Amino acid sequence: MDPQELIKQAEKKVSSSGGLFSRMLGSSSFQLEDAADLYMQAGNAYRLKKDSLQAGKAFEKAADLQKKSEAKDEAANTLVEAYKAYRTSEFADAARTLNEAIHMFTLRGQFRRAAQYQMDLAQLYETELNDGKAALQAYQSAGDWFNEDRAEALSCKAYIKYAELSGLEGEYHQAIEAFEKVAKLSMNSNLSKWSLKDYFFKAVFCALALQDAVAAQMQLDKYISWDSSFEATKEYEYLSAFVSAARDGDEQTFTDKLYEYDKFAKLDNWKTTIGLRIKQGMDVPEDDLLL
């Protein structure tokens, strides 16, 4: 059906719901519900036409009517539909509607569901809106809510995203703390314990990005005390070489070892980015570091 015709029908329902006769009969709430349903149909019709903007607007109008008729759960779900419609092109509107839905889920005590959508929101901030600060807050909230719900695997996934983004944003102390938090949560899990060496690696890289080889060495020693098997890994061997090169200001050795490591374990984008920052920091004259 034509979405514009559905919207006209919805508007008539809304107008008639405010009349004295409707209020006396107590039928205004039913009319609002019917109008909301018509807006939902219009939203889906716009979706079929690939008109994401109008679809999102229709779903938002449906959610507003559902809130007025005290159908709060339905309103939150409809706001998620608005987010999905906006998600293809209207990124700011997508974030706004999903934020509202998440808030409504938390008010209803649905923290597990809120956390799942908070991950989507964080990714939207990070990849489409380039708002690192908002993305960090969303990842941290998602991790905290999953953790409270004892969903440790999901919690760690959110905290890892928080840690990695903190590092990319230059918040290295914050990143180190987060990587260590994930490591501690993973130590007693047979499924995730194998990832410890990667968390340790990234935490040490963050210390090196701060041009603090002494702190990086202290971290290496600490992580051995947490997991004695770490000392026998290739990751520990390479980290020791990186720390030594950074301490000596030996940029060439650092570069050579980074190339070797890439052949051993293929540097991902995060390690490549932070590795280049460490290398660039080694180019800075000591006098400049003191300024």
N, C-alpha and C positions, 0 to 999 in steps of 0.2 A: 504493500500500500504506500501511497505518496506520504513521505514523512511530514510535509507541510500541512497536509490535511489532518493527520493525526495530531499535530500540535494545535491546530485550530480547535479540534474537538476537546483537547485537554484544557485549553484556555477557557472554553465555554463551561466546562465542569468546574474549573476554579472560580469563575465569576459567579456561577449559581450557588456555589457552596457558601458564599458570604451573605446570602440573602436571609431575611428574617424567617421566612417560611422553612428554609432548610435547617436553621439553627433550632427552631421550635420543635421540629420533628427529629432532631439529632442525627440528621442524615449528612451533614456537612463533611464529617470524617470519611464516610464511604465515598463521597464524591471526590475528595482529595486523593483517596486511594485509587479510584478509577482514573483520575487525571494523571497520577504518577505512573500508572500502568501504560497509559497512552504515550506519555513522554518516553518511557522505556522502549515501547514499540518504535517510536520515532527514532530514538537513538540507534537501535539495531538496524532500522531501514537506512539511516545515514551511513552506518558502517558498511552495509552492502554496496553503497554508492562510493565507498572509500572517501567520504567527507568526514575526516577525523575531528575537525573543529566543531562542526554542527552536531556531530554525534556526542561529543563530550559535553556540549552545552545542554543538549536534551537530557542526558543522564544527570547532570547537575540539577536541572529543574525538577526531575523526578525525585532526587535525593532531598531537595528542599521540602517538597510536599510530604514525603515520607517522614521527615523530622516533625513537621507540623502535625501530622496525624499520629505522632508518638511511636512510629514504627522505626525505632532507632537501629535495630540490627539490619533491617532492609536498607535503610539509608546508608549505612557504612558500606554494605556490599555494593550498592549502586554507585557510590563514590569511587570504589575500586574499578567499576566498569567505566566511569568517566576517565579515570587515570589510564586505563588500557587504551581507550580511544585517543586520548591526547598524546599518548606515549610515542606515537609514530612521528609526530612533527611539532606538537605544541608542548615543548619540554617544561617550561615554567608552569603552565596550567596543570601538566601531569604531576609535577612535584607538589603543587598546592593542593590538589584534590586527594592525592595519596596521603599527604600529611594530615589532612582532616580526617580521612578514614582511619588512619593509625591512631589518632587521638581518640576517636570514638571507640575503637577496639579496646584501648587501654582503660577507658572509663567503664567498659563492660567487663573488665577483668580478663580479656582475651589476649594475654601477653604473648603467648606462643605465636598466635596468628599475627599480632602486631610486629613481632620480631622478624617474621618472614617477609613482611612487606617493608619493614625498615631496611632490610638488605637491598630490596629493589630500589628503594628511595636513595640509599647511599650510592648505588651504582649509577643512578640517574644524575645525581649531583656530580659524581666524579667524571663520568664519561661524556655527558651531554651539556651540563651547565657549567662545568669547570669550576665548581665551588668546592675546593678541597676542605675548607673548614666545616662546611655543612655535611659533607660526606663523612668526615671523621666522626662528627657527633652522631651521625646515624649508625655507622658501623659499631661504635662503642655502645650505643643504646641497645642495638640488636644483640650484641655479645652479652651484655648484662642481663637482658630479658631471657635469652636462651639459657644462661647460666642459672638464673633463678628457677627456671623450669626443669633444671637438671638435664638439659639437652647438651651435654658437654661437647660432642662432636660439632654440632652447629655453632655452639658458643666459640669454640676454637677457630672455626672458619671465619666468623665475624671478626674476632680479635686479630687474626692473621692479616685480614684485609686492612684493619685499622693500623696495625704495625707497619705493613708495607707502605701504605699511603703516608703515614707519618714520616717515614724515611724519605720518600720522594718529595714531601713538602719541606724537607730540611729540619724536621722536628726529631733530631736523632736521639736525644735523651728519652723522649716520649716513645720512640720506636723501640729502643733497647728494653725499656720497661715492659712494653707490650709483648715483645718476642719472648722475654723471660717468663712472663705470665703464662703464655701458651705452653712454653716448655714445661713449666711446673704442672700444668693441668694434664700434660701428655705423658709424664714420666711413669704413671701407674697404669697406663693403657697399652695393652699389647698391640692394638691396632695402630696407634699413633706414635708409639715410642720410636719407631724407625725414622720419624721426621725430626727428632731432636737435633741431629747434627745440622740440619738445614736452618733451624731456628737459631742455633748457636752461631752458625756461619754469618747469618744476616745481622745478628746483634753485634758481633765483632766488627763487621764491615761498617756499621753505623758509628762505632767508636773511632774507627780509622777515618771516617768522613769528618769527624770532629778534629782530626789531626792530633789524636791523643793515643799514641802507641802504647804508653804506659798503662792507661786504662784498658786498652784492648788486650794486653798481656794478662792483666789481672782478671779480665773476664774469661780468658782461655783457662787460666788456672782454676777459676771458680767452677766452670762447666765440667772440668774433669772431676771435681769433688761431687758434682751432682750426678754424673754418669761416667764411671771409670772407663767404660768401653770407648768413650769418645776419643781418648788419646791414641787409640790404635787405628783411627779412621784416616782416610785420605784427606778428608775435609780439615781435620786438625793439622795434618802435615802442611797443607797449603796455607792455612791461616797462620801458622807459625812463621812461614816464609814471608807472608804478606806483612805481618807485624814487624818482623825483623827488618824488612826492606823499608818500611815506613819509619821505623826508629832511626835507621841510618840515612834516611833521605835518599835512598837509592831507587830512583824512578825507573831505571832500566830493568833492574831485577824485578821490581814490582810488575812491570809490563810483561816481562818474559814469563813470570809465574802465572799471571792472569791468562796469558795465551795458552800455557800448559794446562791450566785448570779447565779452560774452555774445551780443550780436546778430551779431557777426562770426563767432564760432567755437563758440558754445554751451558754456557752462561745464559740465564734467562734475562728478560728485559730489565728487571729490577736490579740484579747483580751487575749487569753491564753499566747501567746508569750510575749506581753508587760507586762502582769500581772506577769509572771515569772521573767522578768527583774526587775520589781519594787521590788519584794520579794528578789531577789538576792542582789539588791542594799541596802536593809535594813540590810543585813548580814555584809556589809562592816563597819569596825570600823571607828568611827568619825575621828580619827587621819589620816586614809588613805584618807578620803574624802577631807582633807585639803591639801594633797600633790599635 
